[in-house]
Amino acid sequence: MGIIQGVLKEELENSLRMLKRYRQEYKALPKGSLVRKKVKNKEYDYLACRENGKFALKYMGQLSDKEKSEYIEAKKKRLEYRKLIADLRDQVKFIKRALHERK
């Protein structure tokens, strides 16, 4: 086995390990995002998410600023993890091609 193949295999193992970790962290984040609805001059917070493949709004009541910021941060982190996961999947595919591996 050549030096380059050894480096590629090591990089493949690292990428797969990181991909697994990112997926676990992504699943641990709270699902959905906050939506504010105005009803009769009052604003209410709802959590918009999917349940069993269908869109659902859950009434959250009056949320504190801290709770709102947690949902906003979770939404940002989900977007970051989606990008990282997509990039890693492409990287794994490229390395496997370079190593002439099949699925």
C-alpha positions in Angstrom: 0.0 0.0 0.0 1.4 3.4 -1.0 1.8 6.4 1.3 -0.9 8.3 -0.5 -3.4 5.4 -0.1 -2.6 5.2 3.6 -3.2 8.9 4.0 -6.5 8.7 2.1 -7.7 5.7 4.2 -6.9 7.6 7.4 -8.7 10.7 6.0 -11.7 8.5 5.1 -11.8 7.1 8.6 -11.6 10.6 10.1 -14.3 11.9 7.8 -16.7 9.0 8.6 -16.1 9.6 12.3 -16.8 13.3 12.0 -19.9 12.6 9.9 -21.3 10.3 12.6 -20.6 12.9 15.3 -22.2 15.7 13.3 -25.3 13.6 12.7 -25.6 12.8 16.4 -25.3 16.5 17.3 -27.8 17.5 14.6 -30.4 15.0 16.0 -29.8 16.3 19.5 -30.9 19.8 18.6 -34.6 20.8 19.2 -36.6 20.6 16.0 -38.7 23.3 14.4 -38.5 27.0 14.5 -40.4 29.8 16.2 -43.2 31.6 14.4 -44.9 34.7 15.8 -48.6 35.1 14.9 -50.6 38.2 15.6 -54.2 37.6 16.6 -56.4 40.6 17.6 -53.4 42.9 18.3 -51.6 40.3 20.5 -48.6 38.3 19.4 -48.3 34.6 20.2 -45.3 32.2 19.8 -45.7 28.9 18.0 -43.3 26.2 17.2 -43.4 25.2 13.5 -42.2 21.6 12.8 -43.1 18.4 11.0 -44.8 15.5 12.8 -45.3 12.3 10.9 -44.5 14.1 7.6 -47.1 16.8 8.2 -46.6 20.4 9.0 -47.7 21.3 12.6 -47.9 24.5 14.7 -47.6 24.0 18.5 -48.6 26.8 20.8 -45.7 27.7 23.0 -47.3 30.4 25.2 -45.3 33.4 26.3 -41.6 32.6 25.9 -38.8 34.4 27.7 -36.1 36.1 25.6 -33.7 33.4 26.7 -36.0 30.6 25.4 -36.5 32.5 22.1 -32.7 33.0 21.7 -32.2 29.2 22.3 -34.5 28.3 19.4 -32.9 30.9 17.2 -29.4 29.5 18.0 -30.6 26.0 17.4 -31.9 26.9 14.0 -28.5 28.5 13.1 -26.7 25.4 14.3 -29.0 23.1 12.3 -28.1 25.0 9.2 -24.4 24.8 10.0 -24.6 21.0 10.6 -26.5 20.5 7.4 -23.8 22.2 5.5 -21.0 20.3 7.3 -22.8 17.0 6.8 -23.3 17.7 3.0 -19.6 18.7 2.6 -18.4 15.6 4.5 -20.6 13.3 2.4 -19.1 14.8 -0.7 -15.6 14.4 0.7 -16.2 10.7 1.6 -17.6 10.1 -1.9 -14.5 11.7 -3.4 -12.0 9.7 -1.2 -13.8 6.4 -1.9 -13.5 7.2 -5.6 -9.9 8.0 -5.2 -9.3 4.7 -3.4 -11.4 2.8 -6.1 -13.9 1.6 -3.4 -17.4 0.6 -4.2 -20.4 1.3 -1.9 
